[in-house]
């Protein structure tokens, strides 16, 4: 009888201890504190009225005299969680940003970009890789393209590898996806044909836009793709079949990849993972490339003298 009593007492003590620990690890915020926190967050971050602000439970943090709390912004379609620190006296709320110094953030970005099979320009063994998410109909992409080729290729061609990915903005550029598919059809057989087609479209967007009607624009793009195919002695029947099929799988996969990276406009460049947003001035681009070269232990080119002419012959597809 005594043994049963002791076992029962121990079980109840254990349950009480577990409940106490759970209470210590996570506590619901008092209503008045949650109300103050929401008002402060809405005001500071200009949160729209239709976005719901959810204050999470308080949890122990790594910082003395502060609890950790997650605040969720919910617009009905998408939820975003942000970590904050709340002082024990409930008088100070601080945004918490933890940086994992054991990982290279730029290297982590590059791991998310699939460049296998993509045509390249520059040094295929380069330690600095520039990935451009491109739209053939985008005027800003045209400007960036003219900066990269031939200007940047002449200066950095033996030090940098250039790779293009597809990111057509279909809502505002109706023929961009069609052009990307035709370009990929060429790339399936010949890298030189891909880059010459890319050069042409970026330099002649106005010619395509001047065609009357969507079908006429598509026909003009297809004609140029077939001309490139004939020029480079490609399998014309295979090229025609690819162009006619207009299979969007590769382009869609590239767009989905870009969206996961947070891309919503073009051009977007990643220089060894460092994001370059928009058609930046050439001087700014040099600074970014030079910094990447320095970090990779590669000599920086001399910008005080004219760059030697570098052949623009593309490399085999990236592996």
N, C-alpha and C positions, 0 to 999 in steps of 0.2 A: 504493500500500500504506500509506504514511504517512497519507494523507488518510483512508482507511477506518478506520485505527486511532484517529485523532483524533475522528472522528465517533462511533465506538463509545464512546470514553471520555466524550465530552460527553453522550451519551444516558444512560449509566449514572450520571453525576454529576447529571443532571437528575432521574432517578428517585429517587436517594438524597435529593436536596433536597426533592422532593415528599413523600417518606415522612417526612422530618424535620419538615416543616411540618405535616403531618397529625398527627404525634405531638404537636406543640406546641399544636395547636388543640383536640384532644380526646384525653383520656387516661382509660382505665378506672381506677376507683378500686381501690387495693390492698385485698384481702379484709379485712385487719384494720381498715383505716380505714372501709370500708363497714359492717362489723359494728358498730363504735362509733357511727357516724352513725345507723344504724337504731335502735339501743337508745335513743339520746338522743331521737330524733324520736318513737318509740313512747311513751316515758315522758312527754315534755313535752306532746304533743298527745292523750294517752290513746287511741291507735289500737287498735281492737278486734283481737283475736288473729286473726280470719279475714280481715283486710285485709292484703294483700301490700304491702310497702314496697320499691320498686325504686329503687336509687341510680343515677342517670345518670352519664354521663361528665363529667370535669372539663374545663372550657373557660376560656379567658381571659376576664376580666371587666373592667369599666371602673374597678375599684377596685384600687389598689396593694396588693400582698401578699395578694390574695384571688383564688381561682378561682370561677367560676360552676358550679353543679351543679343539675340538675333532679331532684327526688325525686317519684316517682309513687306514689300510693295507689290500689291496685286491689282492689276487693271482688268481682271476678268479673263484675259487671254494669256497673260504671262505673269509669272511670279519671279521676283528678284530678291534674294536674301543678302543682307548686309550686317556685318558684325560690329557691335559697339561695346564700349565699356561704360558702366554706370557706377559712380562712386557709392560707397556704402551709405553715405548720408543722403543719397538721392538728389544731390545738388549739381552734379556735373555729369554730362553725357559726352563721351569722346568716341570718335570714329576709330575703329580698330582695323589696322592693316598689317597683317603678318607677312613678312617676306621670308621665303625659304632660301637661305643662303647656300644650301647644299645643291641647288639646281640652277642651271643657267637659263634664265627666262627666254632668251633668244633661241637657244638650242631647242627648248621645249616647243617653240613655235614652228621651227623647221621640221620637227618630227611630225607635225600635223599636216605638212604639205607633201603631197605625192607628186614627185617629178619624174617618176619612172616612165620612160617612153616619150617624154617631151623633147622637142628639138631644142638645141642649145646653140649659143654663140659665145665666142671667147675661148678661154683656156679650160678644157674639160677637166683638168686636174687642179684647177684653182681652189684656193682655200677660202675665197670669198665668193659667195653665190648670191646673185640678185634674181629674185623671183618677182615677175610682174603679172598682176591680175589685170587683164586687158580687155577692152571692148573695141572692136574694129570700127564702130560707128561713132565713138566718143571723140569729140574734138580735142578734149584735154589729153586723151590717150595719144592722139596724133602728135600733139606737141611734145609729150614725153618720149614718144617713139623717135621723133626727130632729134631729141637730145641724146638718147641712148645710142642711136645708130644714125650717123657714124661717129658723133662726137666722143661719147664715152668709150665706145669700142676702140677708137684710136688711142685714147689715153690709157685705158686699163685692159685692153684686150688680152694681154699675156698674164694678167693678174686676177681677172674676174671672169666668172661664168654667168651668162645671162640666160634665163629660162622664162618662157611665157606660159601663163595659164589663162583659161577662158573665164570671163565674168561679164557676159552681155547683159546690159540693162534693158530687158525686153519691154518694160513699160514705156520707155521713151525712145528706144532705138530698135525699130521694127525689123531691120535687116541684119542686125549684129549677130544673132544666133546662126542665121543662114551662112554668113561669112565665116564664122568660127568653125562650123561643120565642114565647109569646103576647104578651109585651111588644114583641118585635121585629116581630111581625105588626102591632101597632098603630102602631109607629114608622114602618113602611113607608108609612103613609097620613097620620099626624098626630102631631106631636111632643107637643102638649098631651095627647092621649090616652095616650101612652106615660108621661109623667110623672105623670099622675093615677092611672094603673094602678100605677105604682111606689110612689107615695105610699100607695095603698090597701093593697097587699100588705105593705109594711113596717110599716104601722100595724095590720094585722089578721092577722098570721101565726097567732095562736092560733085564729082562726076557721077557717082552712084546716086546721090541725093537728087540730082537733076533729072534722073529717069522718071517718066510719068507713070506712077502706079507701082504697087508693091511687086507685082509679077515682073515688070520691066527691070526693077532693081535687082531682083533675084537672078534674072536672066543675065544681067550685066556682070554680076559676081561670078556666076557659073562660067560664063564665057572666059573671064580672066583666069579662073582656076584651070580650065581646059587648055588655055594657051600656055600656062606655066607647065602643065603636064606634057604637052607636046615639046616644049622647049627643052625639057630635061629627060625626054625619051621615056616617059613613064608608060605603064600599062594603061592605055587610054580607056579600054573597055572597063577595066576594073575601077578606074577613076570616075568614069561616067556613072557607073552603077552606084558608087559610094555617094556621089553628088546628088543623084536622083533620089536615093533612099532617104537622105536627110535624117539620119539616125542621131538623136539628140543625147544619147546616154552619156557620152564622154563629156559633153558640155555641161549637162545637168550635174554630173558628179563634181565637176570643177566648181560650179556655182555653189553647190551645197557645202563643199569644203571651205570656200571663201566665206560663206555666211557663218559657219561655225567659228571662223576667225574674227567675226565681227565686221566683215566688209559689207558696205552698202553703197559704195560709189567707186568710180574708177578715174584715173589709174591708182592702184595701190602697189607699192613695191615693198619687198622684204629683203633687206641687205643683211645676210647671215642672221635673219630672224628679226632685225630691227625694222619696224614699220615706218614707211615713208608715205605720207598721205598727200595725194594730189600731184599735179605737175609742178614740182618745186623748181626754183631757179637752179641753173647749172652749178652755180657756186655752192649752193647748199648741198646739192647732191655730191659734189666733190668732197665736202667736209665729212659726209656720212661714209662715203667709200674709203676715204683716207683713214678714218678712224677704224673701220673694219679691217683694213689691211694692217694697220699698226697692231691691233689686237691679235691678229693672226700671225704676226711676225713676218709680214711680207713688206719689202721696200715700197715706199710711196713714190709714184711717178713724179718727175720734175714738171711742174705746171708753168714754169717760167719760159720754157722753150716749146715751139710747136711740136705737137705729137707726131711721131713718125706714122706714115700711112700703114694701117694694119688691114690685111685682107679680111673681108667680112664673111669668109667661107664658114658656114655653120659646122658644128660638131655632130657626131652621131647622137642619137637620142640619149637622154640621161637615164642612168640605170639605178 
